[in-house]
Amino acid sequence: MAYLAPINKKDKQAGIIGAAILLILLLLMLFFTSMKQVDPPYPTKEVVMVMDFTDAGGGSAGGSKVVVKKPRKVPKNKTKKPTRVLKMK
């Protein structure tokens, strides 16, 4: 059987408090080192949108048109007459 050392209540509390302080310090360090602001700050761009919700329409009443594809003419391939190949000896 393994022997387990008795743990004092004060030691346990000190360990929890020490770990919490260490984690808070690490988080603060990461927060302040990663947050960098540009001096002077970037200029802001304003976006203007005009939304008109009147009942003026704008779409077609008949729906979409049926598209009929016309067959396209394929040009005949013009092939050259075969040429003689001279063989060298």
VOBA-1610 file (N, C-alpha, C; in pm, whole numbers, padded with zeros to 5 digits, always signed):
BEGIN
Met+00083-00116+00000Met+00000+00000+00000Met+00089+00124+00000Ala+00049+00220-00081Ala+00127+00343-00091Ala+00102+00433+00028Tyr+00207+00502+00066Tyr+00197+00593+00180Tyr+00167+00734+00130Leu+00061+00794+00180Leu+00025+00931+00145Leu+00057+01021+00263Ala+00129+01128+00233Ala+00164+01221+00339Ala+00041+01303+00376Pro+00023+01331+00504Pro-00091+01413+00543Pro-00073+01557+00493Ile-00183+01618+00449Ile-00178+01754+00395Ile-00243+01847+00497Asn-00167+01950+00532Asn-00222+02048+00626Asn-00320+02139+00553Lys-00417+02188+00626Lys-00516+02276+00567Lys-00451+02408+00524Lys-00354+02457+00603Lys-00287+02582+00568Lys-00206+02567+00439Asp-00139+02454+00421Asp-00061+02431+00301Asp-00150+02427+00177Lys-00265+02365+00190Lys-00359+02355+00078Lys-00411+02493+00039Gln-00446+02574+00139Gln-00495+02709+00112Gln-00385+02795+00050Ala-00262+02782+00100Ala-00151+02860+00045Ala-00124+02822-00101Gly-00136+02695-00131Gly-00116+02649-00269Gly-00221+02704-00363Ile-00347+02703-00321Ile-00456+02753-00405Ile-00441+02904-00426Ile-00409+02977-00319Ile-00394+03123-00330Ile-00273+03158-00417Gly-00164+03087-00401Gly-00045+03112-00483Gly-00070+03084-00630Ala-00141+02975-00660Ala-00172+02942-00800Ala-00265+03046-00861Ala-00364+03093-00785Ala-00457+03194-00834Ala-00384+03326-00864Ile-00294+03366-00774Ile-00219+03491-00795Ile-00130+03478-00919Leu-00065+03363-00934Leu+00021+03342-01049Leu-00059+03347-01180Leu-00176+03284-01184Leu-00259+03286-01305Leu-00308+03426-01337Ile-00347+03502-01236Ile-00393+03639-01259Ile-00280+03724-01314Leu-00160+03709-01259Leu-00045+03785-01308Leu-00011+03749-01453Leu-00019+03620-01485Leu+00007+03578-01623Leu-00097+03634-01719Leu-00223+03632-01681Leu-00328+03687-01767Leu-00310+03837-01787Leu-00275+03909-01681Leu-00253+04053-01694Leu-00133+04081-01785Met-00027+04003-01772Met+00090+04022-01856Met+00055+03998-02002Leu-00019+03891-02032Leu-00059+03864-02169Leu-00151+03972-02223Phe-00240+04022-02141Phe-00334+04125-02184Phe-00261+04254-02221Phe-00168+04296-02137Phe-00101+04423-02161Phe+00007+04414-02269Thr+00064+04298-02290Thr+00166+04287-02395Thr+00104+04266-02533Ser-00017+04213-02540Ser-00078+04187-02670Ser-00166+04303-02716Met-00206+04392-02630Met-00292+04505-02668Met-00204+04625-02702Lys-00187+04648-02830Lys-00108+04764-02874Lys-00197+04851-02960Gln-00194+04981-02933Gln-00273+05074-03012Gln-00179+05159-03097Val-00227+05195-03213Val-00149+05277-03305Val-00159+05422-03259Asp-00046+05491-03261Asp-00047+05631-03223Asp-00002+05713-03343Pro-00077+05790-03408Pro-00217+05825-03389Pro-00308+05712-03439Pro-00429+05705-03386Pro-00520+05597-03427Pro-00559+05609-03575Tyr-00596+05497-03632Tyr-00639+05494-03771Tyr-00765+05578-03788Pro-00778+05647-03903Pro-00900+05725-03925Pro-01019+05631-03947Thr-01132+05671-03896Thr-01251+05589-03912Thr-01323+05628-04039Lys-01382+05531-04105Lys-01457+05556-04228Lys-01605+05542-04196Glu-01682+05641-04238Glu-01825+05634-04216Glu-01891+05565-04334Val-01984+05478-04304Val-02059+05407-04407Val-02201+05461-04405Val-02245+05513-04519Val-02379+05569-04528Val-02464+05474-04612Met-02576+05430-04555Met-02668+05342-04626Met-02805+05406-04628Val-02866+05409-04743Val-03001+05460-04756Val-03091+05342-04787Met-03184+05316-04698Met-03275+05203-04716Met-03416+05258-04737Asp-03476+05225-04848Asp-03608+05275-04882Asp-03705+05157-04882Phe-03800+05158-04791Phe-03895+05048-04780Phe-04033+05086-04832Thr-04038+05173-04931Thr-04168+05210-04985Thr-04220+05098-05073Asp-04348+05103-05104Asp-04411+04998-05183Asp-04411+05037-05330Ala-04296+05071-05383Ala-04286+05116-05522Ala-04261+05001-05617Gly-04236+04886-05568Gly-04212+04772-05655Gly-04067+04767-05696Gly-04044+04722-05817Gly-03907+04715-05866Gly-03879+04583-05931Gly-03961+04485-05904Gly-03942+04355-05968Gly-04041+04340-06081Ser-04022+04243-06168Ser-04116+04221-06277Ser-04233+04140-06226Ala-04350+04170-06277Ala-04470+04100-06232Ala-04483+03963-06295Gly-04420+03943-06408Gly-04437+03818-06480Gly-04339+03710-06441Gly-04244+03741-06359Gly-04145+03640-06321Gly-04029+03638-06420Ser-03955+03531-06419Ser-03838+03523-06506Ser-03878+03474-06644Lys-03796+03509-06740Lys-03822+03468-06878Lys-03760+03332-06903Val-03821+03257-06994Val-03766+03127-07031Val-03656+03150-07134Val-03542+03096-07109Val-03428+03114-07199Val-03422+02994-07291Val-03425+03021-07422Val-03417+02913-07521Val-03280+02923-07585Lys-03206+02814-07578Lys-03073+02813-07637Lys-03083+02772-07784Lys-03021+02851-07868Lys-03019+02819-08010Lys-02898+02732-08037Pro-02915+02632-08122Pro-02797+02549-08153Pro-02697+02633-08233Arg-02575+02625-08195Arg-02474+02703-08264Arg-02411+02619-08375Lys-02366+02690-08474Lys-02306+02622-08588Lys-02161+02589-08557Val-02128+02465-08583Val-01991+02420-08559Val-01918+02421-08693Pro-01809+02494-08705Pro-01737+02497-08833Pro-01672+02361-08860Lys-01668+02328-08989Lys-01605+02201-09027Lys-01454+02214-09013Asn-01396+02108-08965Asn-01250+02109-08950Asn-01184+02095-09086Lys-01095+02185-09114Lys-01021+02177-09238Lys-00890+02105-09207Thr-00876+01989-09267Thr-00754+01912-09242Thr-00663+01923-09363Lys-00537+01915-09339Lys-00439+01920-09446Lys-00419+01780-09500Lys-00376+01776-09624Lys-00346+01647-09684Lys-00220+01592-09619Pro-00212+01461-09601Pro-00091+01406-09540Pro+00030+01431-09631Thr+00139+01463-09569Thr+00262+01488-09644Thr+00354+01367-09635Arg+00444+01357-09730Arg+00538+01247-09730Arg+00650+01273-09632Val+00689+01168-09566Val+00800+01179-09472Val+00919+01108-09536Leu+01028+01180-09552Leu+01147+01122-09611Leu+01231+01057-09504Lys+01268+00934-09531Lys+01350+00860-09435Lys+01494+00867-09480Met+01579+00890-09387Met+01722+00896-09418Met+01784+00761-09386Lys+01876+00720-09476Lys+01942+00592-09456Lys+02074+00607-09389
//
